Amino acid sequence: MKIGLLEDDQNLADQLLLNLRNSDFQCRHYNTGKDFLFAVTHDSFDLLIMDWQLPDMDGIDILRKVRQQQEWPIPVLFLTQREAEEDIIEALEAGADDYMVKPARPGELIARLKALSRRNRTEESDAEEASYGPFSINHKKRTIQLNGEPLTLTDKDFDLTTFLFENKGRLLSRKYLLERVWGVSSDINTRTVDTHMSRLRRKLGIKPENGFRIKTIYQHGYRLEEVE
């Protein structure tokens, strides 16, 4: 799981990073709201941990911007010193999925992150079949149909297509796709992703007429979007 951490206290951030990495989480740290917002909208994360009081922006405002800009409902854990009931209510109503008061107990923090991750998993990934407009995916048979007609795909094409549909609306960086679909580290040439994505556009017939498009985000990655 790849986590984005927004925390302006460097000592606390270092401690959190150590605990997260010891629990096999990947984590990138940002100490300003501006840098955090840029990263969230230009990279791929599975979950966000956010502080409230920051040097340049208010955490609630940052959260609202994340929810406005991200079509994919990324899980958010607020981790802050503010413990008043009205603060907790405000954060949850603004779009936070969970709330913890500093200092967080390491074991509880990890347990809450794992719970948020489980809660966020799509039901489609566990179902035998899933439908997305005219596209039907059979996970057991590893087949995909468009308007009832089977498509000819390689195993990697199937894995990539399934991952795109399960994360529609979400920016997926090339490095993230290599890690999640190919199961390799980012030291492999990311042109591999571009080649497969170009081929998928043709093989799948993903175009506005069929209700979807694969949008290329310059220098960052791809996003599967629904088109009305």
N, C-alpha and C positions, 0 to 999 in steps of 0.2 A: 504494500500500500504506500502511495506517495502522498505525503502531507505537506501543506503549506502552513508555516507558522508565522504569525504576526505578533511580535513581542519586542518592545523597545528597551527592556532591561536586559543587557547583554549577559549578566551573570545568571539570571533566571533562564534565559534562552539557552545558554550553554548546558545547564543542568537538564532542561527539557530535551534538548537534542541528544544528550547522552542516554537518557532513559528511553527515548523513542528508538534510537538506533540499536540499543541493547535488546529491544523487543522486535527487531527485524523490520522496523518501519524506515522507509526512506523519508527524509525531511529536508526542506529548504526553508531557511530562516530569513525574515525581512523585518527591519526595525522601523520602517515608515509606511504609512498608509499608501502613499503614492507608489512606492516600489512594489508593495503587496498587490495593489490593484492591477498594475501593469503585468505582473507575473501571472495572476489568476486568469487574466484575459488573453494571455499569449502562451500559456503552457498548460500542461495537463496535470491535475491533482485529483486524488480520490477523496480527500477530506481536508477541511481547513480548521486550524485552531487560531482564535482571534482574541486579542486583548481589547479592552475598551478605551482606556486613556492613552493616547499616543501623542507624540510631539507635533504632528502636522494635521491630523484629522481625528474625528470622533469615530470610535469603533462602530457605533450604530449606523452612522452615515456610510461607512465603508461596507458594512453588511448589506445595507439597502442597495448600494451600487452593485455589489456582487449579484444580488438576486435580480436586479434589473438587466444586467448585462449577460448573465449566464442562463441560457435556455435549459441547460442540464441542471437539475436540482442537487447541487453538491452538498453533502452533509457539513454542517458548521457547528463546532463546539466553542462556546464563549468561555474564556478562562481569564478571570478578572478579580480585582480586590473588592469590587462593589458587590455587596451582599444583601442590600435592601430588597424586599419583596417587589417593590415597584420597578427596580432595575431589572430583576430577573424577568418580570412580565414584559417589560419593554423590549428586551433582547429577544425573547421567544416570539413575540408578536412581530418583530422586525424580520424574522426568518431564521433565527438560531434553532438548531435541533436539540441542543443540550447546553447546560450551563454549570460551570464549576467555579468555586471561589478559591483564590490563592491563599495559602500555598496548597497545591493539589498533591494528594498522596499518590506517589508513582504508580502503585498497583491499581488503584481505583481509576486513575487517568487512562491507563492502558486498557482496562476492562471496558470503560465507557467508549473508547475509540473502536474497540472490536465490536461492541454492540451496535454502534452507529454504522459500521461497515456492513454488518449482517443485515441490518434493517434496510440498508440502501440497495441491496442486491435485487435485481429485477426478477420477478416471477418467471418471465419468459426464459431466462437462462436455465431454469430447472424444469421447465415444461418440455414435453416431447415435441410439441408443435407451437409455433407462434406466427402471427400474421401481422404484417405492416402494410396496410393498403393492399395493392395487388400482389405483394410478395408474401409467399408462404414458406416458412423454414421448418423442416423436420429435423430435429436435433438427433434423434435416434438413427434415422436413415442417412443423415448428413446430406440432405437434398434441399434445393431451393427451387420454387416454382414462381413464374411470373404469369399472372392471369391463368393459372392452371397448367401452364406449359413448363416442363422441366428445363432447367438451365444446365449447361455443361460447364462444370467448375472443377478445378483441382482442389485437393484437401486444404491447401493454404488459402485459396480463394474463398472457400467456405468459411474457414476460421475468421478471416478478415471481414467478410460480409456480415457474419453473425455479430462480431464485435461492434461493427459500425452501427447496426440496427439497434443493438442493446444499449448503445450510448448515443443515440440520435440527439442532435442538438448540442452535443458536447465537443469542444475543441480537443482534438487528439493530436499531440505532437508526433513527429516522425520517430523520435527516440522512444516515446512512450509506446507507440505501436510496435516497434521492434521488441521492446521488453515484454509486452503483454501478448502479442500474437505470435511472434517468432521465438520468444523465450530466450533472447540474446541480449547482451549488454550493448550499449550505444556506440561501441568502438567499431561496429560494422557500418559500412557506407550506407547512409540513409537513402540513397538513390534506389535501394531495393524497395522501399515503401512506395516511392513515386512510380516505379515501373508497375508494381502490382495495382496501384490505385488507378492508373491510366487504363490498364487492361480491364479492371472491374467495371469501370464506367461503360465500356463497350459490351462486355459479356452480360451484365445485369440489366442493361437498358435503363440505368438510373438517369432520368431526365424529368423535367417538370411535368410532362404529359402523364407520367406514371406516379406523380405525387412526391418525388424526392429529387434532391440534387446533392452531389458531393462538392462542397465548396472548398477551394484551396485557400488557406490563410497564408499569405506570403511570408516566407522564411520561418514559418511555425509548424504548419501541419494541415489537417483536414477536419471538416465537420460535415456530417450528414444532416441535411435539413429537410424538413417537410415543406412542400410547396402547395399552396392552395390553388 
